[in-house]
Amino acid sequence: MSRAPGRAAPPPIPTEAPLKRLLPAAALLLPALAAAEPKPLLPGIGPADPRRPVDLRAPPWNALGRVQLEVGGRCTGVLIGPRLLLTAAHCLVAPRSRALVRPGTVHVLLGYDRGTAVGHAQAVSYRIGPGFDPATGGPPGADWAVLVLDSPLGAPDRVLPLLTAAPAPRTPLMLGGYQQDRPEVLLADTGCRAIGLSRPGPGAMLLHDCAGTRGSSGAPLLAPLPGGGWGVAGIASRTSPAVALGAAVPTSAISLP
């Protein structure tokens, strides 16, 4: 077929060889495209993360500590006496054997922050919720533990009282803990609220909309006291997969040693 004078020929269709040379360059784009995808949500946080670092020198945060197992694993706990620390029972379960660990292998680092701590103690004994099964981590209402420590960690201003009744729905709450995405600092949601009890009677859980993910287990659900200050309304136990929603063991169900 003839062409008009002065008109350029159409560009040739690329052959297989030039296409192969282009593929490596195109592949370089894939990591950038993958990086642009949204990160998966952490359980119990939701798309709008309200958690922020808090001042560990100020109450009520100065009563919190990081709970560490020698076999691996960490949680959060709160001083409820100079030698008593409240946490979740499932925090005392060995990751591999699914059995409760020996008390002496449980360490408490009070006021932990990026490698430093105000105090350190080990458990000499502990009490867990009646009927708690370490193999299953339940039932939820029994997911609490009180550690007896080998030395006192807290002066009176570092000990928080336990509420004897669950807070009413819409009561302001706070939740802070050493969480999996930033385990070296204490992150807290200071603007959440109580939802109410999951059901009437024994075994009920205290529902709340505080943001907290793995590692915040055992952290105190803090509620304001009538005379000022904060008390422990519950112990963080369960979280929702996709939103800021959790369930805590109400402190009214916890018996002290």
Number of C-alpha atoms within 10 A of each C-alpha: 2 4 8 7 6 6 7 8 8 6 6 6 6 8 8 8 8 9 10 10 10 10 10 10 10 9 10 10 10 11 9 10 9 10 9 9 8 7 9 9 14 21 19 23 25 19 13 10 15 17 19 12 13 16 12 19 12 11 15 21 23 22 27 30 30 30 28 19 21 13 13 11 14 25 26 31 33 30 28 23 20 18 20 24 27 29 31 29 28 28 28 27 22 19 15 8 10 15 14 16 18 16 17 15 14 24 20 27 22 26 21 23 17 10 8 12 14 15 15 19 19 20 21 15 15 20 16 23 21 14 11 19 20 20 13 10 17 17 14 22 22 24 29 32 26 26 27 22 24 15 15 15 22 21 12 11 12 21 23 24 15 19 19 14 12 21 22 12 14 13 15 18 23 23 27 31 32 30 22 15 12 13 19 15 21 26 23 22 21 18 14 19 22 24 20 18 21 13 11 8 8 8 16 19 28 27 24 27 24 31 30 34 25 21 23 32 30 33 29 35 27 26 23 17 12 8 6 7 13 21 23 28 26 32 32 34 29 23 26 18 15 14 20 23 22 25 27 29 30 28 24 14 18 23 13 12 11
